[in-house]
Structure formats: C-alpha cells, structure tokens
Amino acid sequence: MPRGTLTAAFLERQQRKASKKFASDVISAISENIAAVETLRSQHKMKHRPDHIVFIRHGQSMANVDPRLFSDVPDNQIELSDVGREQARLTGQKLAALVGDSGLSCHVSPFERTLQTARAATSEFNDKVINVRLEPRVREQEFGNLQTEAVRDEMESLRPFVGRFWYRSATGESAADVYGRVSSWWESVWRLIDMPDRRDFNTLAVFTHGLTMRLALMRYFKWSPDTFETVHNPQNGEMWVLKKQPGGLYKVDGTLGGYPQLIVPVKIQLKQTATDGTDKAPGAGMEIVKYYDVNQSVNSGSTLEASGGLTHTTTTPGVDDLLKELEVDPEIVANVTYGQALYEWRSLHLGHAAGGYPLSDKTVTVYFKDGSSQLHNISDYLSIPQPRTTQLAIVLQRLGLNADDVVYIDFWNGRFKNQVPRHCTMEYWKSEPPVWSPEYPHS
C-alpha cells in the first residue's frame, strides 16, 4: 500500500479518536454543568421552603364529649364544643407567636370541626394569612356515613387484633388507605411551595385530625407500620411543629409545639345585690362561664384539679386568685363551680421539652440466657435512631438490662414464631454493630 495511503488512514484514525474524546469531554462538561445547576436549584428550593410546617389537631368536638353523636350525625358535620373553640383560640396564640411578622399558608380538612378550629385559631391575626386551601386529602379517616354503636363496638374489638394501621371498617377506610392520600398530599405540598411565583410565607399550618397527623409524620420520617402503632394520638388542640434544619430537611421541635391546655369550665354565679345591699349589681344573679387554663395557674391550679365539680364561695382558698386571673371582681361573685379537667396532662420522657412532640411506647419480649422471657415497655420509642430494631444497645440501656444476660429481643412479640430476625440477636449485634444510615436522619 502506498505510503501516502497509510498516512491518510493513520490521520483519519487519530481524527476519529480526537472527535470521540472531544465529544466525551463535551458530554462530561454538560453533565457537570447540569449537576451543578440541579444542585443550585435544589439548594434554592430548600432555602425558600417554609421554616415551619405545623400540624394542628382540631379542638374538642361534640362527639369527643358524647360519642353517641356519631350514630346520628355524619362525621364531617360534627362541630366543636365550647371548650374546643377555646382550645382552638389558645392554640392560635401559639401559632401567631410562631408566625411572627411573616406570612402563613393554611391547609384545612373540610370537616366542620377543622374548619371551625382554623377560623378560631387565625381570627386574631387574619392579616398574616396568605391563603387558605381546603384539602380533602388531610380529612379524617372514613368510617362510613354513620357510626352506630354496633359499628363502634365491632371496631373496638377487632382493631387491636388486626392492627391500627391495617384495620378497615366494612364501609370505610383503613389507616393504610389514609396513608396513601396523605402521601399524595405531601407531593403536592412540595410542588406548591417550590413554585417560583408562590406568595411568600414562612409557616405552613395544617388543620387536620389525630390519625392523619400521625400518618403525615409516618410518611415524611419513613416510619414502618410497626413504629406507627407505637405513636399516641395527639390530644385535641395539640400542635406538632416540623422545623427546617440547615440541610433543608425537617425534624419535630417539641419546644415550639404544645399540648392543649387543660381547659376547665368555671361557672360564676354573680350576687343578687351590690356589696352594700342597696342597689342591684351589674348582671345581678346571672351565671357566666369562663374557661381557665390549669397549666398557666400560679396560685390555684392545684385547688382546681383537686376540687373538680364542687361549688365554692370566694372564701375558699385560691378562689380569689382564680377570679383575678379570669378578670372577674370577687366582690360581685356569690359562688364558683369548677368543671372537671377535661384532659389528662402527659409529661414527656428523656428530657424532651414539654411541647408538641409525638409520644410513643412499644412493648417488646426479651429472651434471657437462663431460658426465661419477659415483656418490657420502651418509653419514647421514636427517640431511638432508625432503623430502631437494630439499636439493641440503646434499647438495653433504656430497659436497664445487661447485654450479657440477653439472647435476643423480639420486637414483634411472637408474630414470627418460626424465625427470629438475625439483627435482633445479641450475637449479631456484637459481631456487626449497626450503622445509623444517613437515609434515615430523623427519629
């Protein structure tokens, strides 16, 4: 072959190689730029997401007072009680303090009790509300058009057996169904708040229901159904606050939320005559009702809790202080009747600030080397890092047990009778200590 032909073929091969390398370099540069752009876009989204996402359970409803109401009134039409309205107003004060001078966006379940809660909670700072979105996907679990006593009895007997997450009433939803629509809601939330032209707000408030709140956190924090079962339902008026962290993810901040106040109705009977007995006092003889927050009491809270339902005169220790806190002049009062405290105050474990932090506990079976086994309860189960069933050292420390005495911990209490998950044995834990995966940044 002539020399010129070889040279031409060689040059052609070199040119092809150079072209391939050039194309590869271009593709690499474009990929790097795309990755850089996506990183910047992601950082921008995280930066401009609201600082707080707040979940609020509705105030006390009429059916919370008398469950028989479920038999005659559709669930979506049940309204707040007077105590529930007062709870909503007081929860609104906490929400207002959190919002401050920034804007508030509200997603509200279209049930009557959540609509009334949202109205009462935002009534004193309506000017901060940027928008209100009626969101059926965060409504209560559907149990059917009416919940007769027979339906409620069946639910109470079967639900513990089937599991709270899986149980489905004959004409309603399971919690798993609600989880599906709550997952869809979360996706919509990210799309809405990431829109470049959205109106500015720093807090998203979701007025919803107890089960829905638990499922919303289950979806965001990647809880398993077993972990969901450990979480207590929030109280009426309870507020859970998710606070944005430096990396853009959210975690529950118990110092910002809050349990509902122990609202105690106080009936005040005014005197028939003025103090000097000459002229009738303003409102003489009438009865007024005030709502008292036991947790805010400095002087008379213990008296109230110990004296629920009893009638007292202004000579009873603590009553004068109570009336002053309610801004009522003791001189015009004949007697005072305390209502029973409506909710049991629950303190949190392990140093969590008294506030809106989901309470959880889990019962496990511990098997010992001597062949015995015992049931133990783990308090504040959510505070154990995920995946929780591998954190045997933390569990043993919580339970006050010695690792050398334990064979394994059964987190499922015999559900898997023929197979013990290997990671629950002390032998596995000692040979392969679990690593806390960054995929699960929250507990």
Buried (B, 14 or more C-beta within 10 A) or exposed (E): EEEEEEEEEEEEEEEEEEEEEEEEEEEEEEEEEEEEEEEEEEEEBBEBBBBBBBBBBBBBBBBBBEEEBBBEBEBBEBBBBBBBBBBBBBBBEBBBEBBEEBBBBBBBBEBBBBBBBBBBBBEEBEEBBBEBBBBEBBBBBBBBEEBEEEBBEEBEEEBEEEBBBEBBBEEBBBBBBBBBBBBEBBEEBEEBBBEEEEEEBBBBBBBBBBBBBBBBBBBBBBBBBBBBBBBEBBBBBBBBBBBBEEEEBBBBBBEBBBBBBBBBBBBBBBBEBBEEEEEEBEEBEEEEEBBBBBEEBEEBBEBBBEBEEEEBEBEBEBBBBBBEBBEBEBEBBBBBBBBEBBBEBEEBBEEBEBBBBBBBBBEBBBBBEEEEBEEBEBBBBBBBBBBBBBBBBBBBEBBEBEEEEBBBBBBBEEEEEEEBBEBBBBEBBEEEEBEEEEEBBBB
